[in-house]
Amino acid sequence: MGRDEIDALPVGIITLDLDGTILRYNQTEAGYSRRHAPAQVGRNFFRDVAPCTQDAGFQGRFEALAAPGGHGTVEFEYQFHFPWGSERVLISFMRAPDAPRIQLLITWPAEQGKAPLDASANAHRRARSRRY
C-alpha cells in the first residue's frame, strides 16, 4: 500500500522498529491523537510519544513480540489518557516472522467515545488484513 492509502484507512497505523522507534505515523492516527504525523517519525513511541504505555499490558506485549522469534498478532483493549480526556481503543500489534518492524493498529471509537468500540472493530480487522 502507498502512503496515501495508508493515511486514508479508518484506523491509526504506527510502524515501529523493534526498539519502539516510529518509522511511519498515518494521518488517521495524527487526527485522533492531535499530533503532527511527520514530527513523530524517529521518536520512541514509549518514551517520547505515549509514556502512559510503559507498562506490562502495553509495552510488555510489544517487547514479547519484538523478541527474537516473536511474530503474530496481539490484540487487546487499552485506555489512553490525554489532557482532553480518556479514550478506550482497540490495539493490535502485528509482526511477520523475522520482520524488523511491528505494525501498531489503533481503532478509535467513532465520535470520540460516543459510539461503542465495537462499531469500529470491523474497520480495524479489515485494515489489519492488508499488507503494509
Contacts in CASP RR format, 6 or more apart in sequence:
PFRMAT RR
TARGET T0000
AUTHOR 0000-0000-0000
METHOD contacts of the structure
MODEL  1
MGRDEIDALPVGIITLDLDGTILRYNQTEAGYSRRHAPAQVGRNFFRDVA
PCTQDAGFQGRFEALAAPGGHGTVEFEYQFHFPWGSERVLISFMRAPDAP
RIQLLITWPAEQGKAPLDASANAHRRARSRRY
1 130 0 8 1.000
1 131 0 8 1.000
1 132 0 8 1.000
6 13 0 8 1.000
6 24 0 8 1.000
6 26 0 8 1.000
6 132 0 8 1.000
7 26 0 8 1.000
7 27 0 8 1.000
7 28 0 8 1.000
8 27 0 8 1.000
8 28 0 8 1.000
9 26 0 8 1.000
9 28 0 8 1.000
9 123 0 8 1.000
9 127 0 8 1.000
10 28 0 8 1.000
10 120 0 8 1.000
10 123 0 8 1.000
10 127 0 8 1.000
11 28 0 8 1.000
11 105 0 8 1.000
11 106 0 8 1.000
11 107 0 8 1.000
11 108 0 8 1.000
11 120 0 8 1.000
11 123 0 8 1.000
11 124 0 8 1.000
11 127 0 8 1.000
11 128 0 8 1.000
12 26 0 8 1.000
12 28 0 8 1.000
12 29 0 8 1.000
12 32 0 8 1.000
12 105 0 8 1.000
12 106 0 8 1.000
12 107 0 8 1.000
12 108 0 8 1.000
13 24 0 8 1.000
13 25 0 8 1.000
13 26 0 8 1.000
13 28 0 8 1.000
13 29 0 8 1.000
13 103 0 8 1.000
13 104 0 8 1.000
13 105 0 8 1.000
13 106 0 8 1.000
13 127 0 8 1.000
13 132 0 8 1.000
14 22 0 8 1.000
14 24 0 8 1.000
14 25 0 8 1.000
14 26 0 8 1.000
14 29 0 8 1.000
14 40 0 8 1.000
14 45 0 8 1.000
14 103 0 8 1.000
14 104 0 8 1.000
14 106 0 8 1.000
15 22 0 8 1.000
15 23 0 8 1.000
15 24 0 8 1.000
15 25 0 8 1.000
15 101 0 8 1.000
15 102 0 8 1.000
15 103 0 8 1.000
15 104 0 8 1.000
15 132 0 8 1.000
16 22 0 8 1.000
16 23 0 8 1.000
16 45 0 8 1.000
16 62 0 8 1.000
16 101 0 8 1.000
16 102 0 8 1.000
16 103 0 8 1.000
16 104 0 8 1.000
17 23 0 8 1.000
17 100 0 8 1.000
17 101 0 8 1.000
17 102 0 8 1.000
18 66 0 8 1.000
18 100 0 8 1.000
18 101 0 8 1.000
18 102 0 8 1.000
19 44 0 8 1.000
19 66 0 8 1.000
20 44 0 8 1.000
20 45 0 8 1.000
20 46 0 8 1.000
20 62 0 8 1.000
20 66 0 8 1.000
20 102 0 8 1.000
21 42 0 8 1.000
21 43 0 8 1.000
21 44 0 8 1.000
21 45 0 8 1.000
22 40 0 8 1.000
22 41 0 8 1.000
22 42 0 8 1.000
22 43 0 8 1.000
22 44 0 8 1.000
22 45 0 8 1.000
22 49 0 8 1.000
23 41 0 8 1.000
23 42 0 8 1.000
23 101 0 8 1.000
24 41 0 8 1.000
25 35 0 8 1.000
25 37 0 8 1.000
25 38 0 8 1.000
25 40 0 8 1.000
25 41 0 8 1.000
26 37 0 8 1.000
27 37 0 8 1.000
29 35 0 8 1.000
29 37 0 8 1.000
29 106 0 8 1.000
30 36 0 8 1.000
30 37 0 8 1.000
30 40 0 8 1.000
32 87 0 8 1.000
32 106 0 8 1.000
32 108 0 8 1.000
33 82 0 8 1.000
34 82 0 8 1.000
34 84 0 8 1.000
35 49 0 8 1.000
40 49 0 8 1.000
43 49 0 8 1.000
45 53 0 8 1.000
45 104 0 8 1.000
46 53 0 8 1.000
46 54 0 8 1.000
46 59 0 8 1.000
46 62 0 8 1.000
47 54 0 8 1.000
50 80 0 8 1.000
52 80 0 8 1.000
52 81 0 8 1.000
53 59 0 8 1.000
53 78 0 8 1.000
57 76 0 8 1.000
57 78 0 8 1.000
58 78 0 8 1.000
58 91 0 8 1.000
61 74 0 8 1.000
61 76 0 8 1.000
61 93 0 8 1.000
62 93 0 8 1.000
62 102 0 8 1.000
62 104 0 8 1.000
64 70 0 8 1.000
64 74 0 8 1.000
65 71 0 8 1.000
65 72 0 8 1.000
65 74 0 8 1.000
65 93 0 8 1.000
65 95 0 8 1.000
65 102 0 8 1.000
66 95 0 8 1.000
66 102 0 8 1.000
69 97 0 8 1.000
69 98 0 8 1.000
70 95 0 8 1.000
70 97 0 8 1.000
71 95 0 8 1.000
71 96 0 8 1.000
71 97 0 8 1.000
71 98 0 8 1.000
71 99 0 8 1.000
72 94 0 8 1.000
72 95 0 8 1.000
72 96 0 8 1.000
73 92 0 8 1.000
73 93 0 8 1.000
73 94 0 8 1.000
73 128 0 8 1.000
74 92 0 8 1.000
74 93 0 8 1.000
75 90 0 8 1.000
75 91 0 8 1.000
75 92 0 8 1.000
75 93 0 8 1.000
76 90 0 8 1.000
76 91 0 8 1.000
77 88 0 8 1.000
77 89 0 8 1.000
77 90 0 8 1.000
77 91 0 8 1.000
77 117 0 8 1.000
78 88 0 8 1.000
78 89 0 8 1.000
78 90 0 8 1.000
78 91 0 8 1.000
79 86 0 8 1.000
79 87 0 8 1.000
79 88 0 8 1.000
79 89 0 8 1.000
80 86 0 8 1.000
80 87 0 8 1.000
80 89 0 8 1.000
87 108 0 8 1.000
87 109 0 8 1.000
87 112 0 8 1.000
87 113 0 8 1.000
88 109 0 8 1.000
88 113 0 8 1.000
88 117 0 8 1.000
89 106 0 8 1.000
89 107 0 8 1.000
89 108 0 8 1.000
89 109 0 8 1.000
89 117 0 8 1.000
90 106 0 8 1.000
90 107 0 8 1.000
90 117 0 8 1.000
90 120 0 8 1.000
90 121 0 8 1.000
90 124 0 8 1.000
91 104 0 8 1.000
91 105 0 8 1.000
91 106 0 8 1.000
92 103 0 8 1.000
92 104 0 8 1.000
92 105 0 8 1.000
92 107 0 8 1.000
92 124 0 8 1.000
92 128 0 8 1.000
93 102 0 8 1.000
93 103 0 8 1.000
93 104 0 8 1.000
94 102 0 8 1.000
94 103 0 8 1.000
94 105 0 8 1.000
94 128 0 8 1.000
95 101 0 8 1.000
95 102 0 8 1.000
95 103 0 8 1.000
103 128 0 8 1.000
103 132 0 8 1.000
105 124 0 8 1.000
105 127 0 8 1.000
105 128 0 8 1.000
107 117 0 8 1.000
107 120 0 8 1.000
107 121 0 8 1.000
107 123 0 8 1.000
107 124 0 8 1.000
108 120 0 8 1.000
109 115 0 8 1.000
109 116 0 8 1.000
109 117 0 8 1.000
109 119 0 8 1.000
109 120 0 8 1.000
110 119 0 8 1.000
110 120 0 8 1.000
END
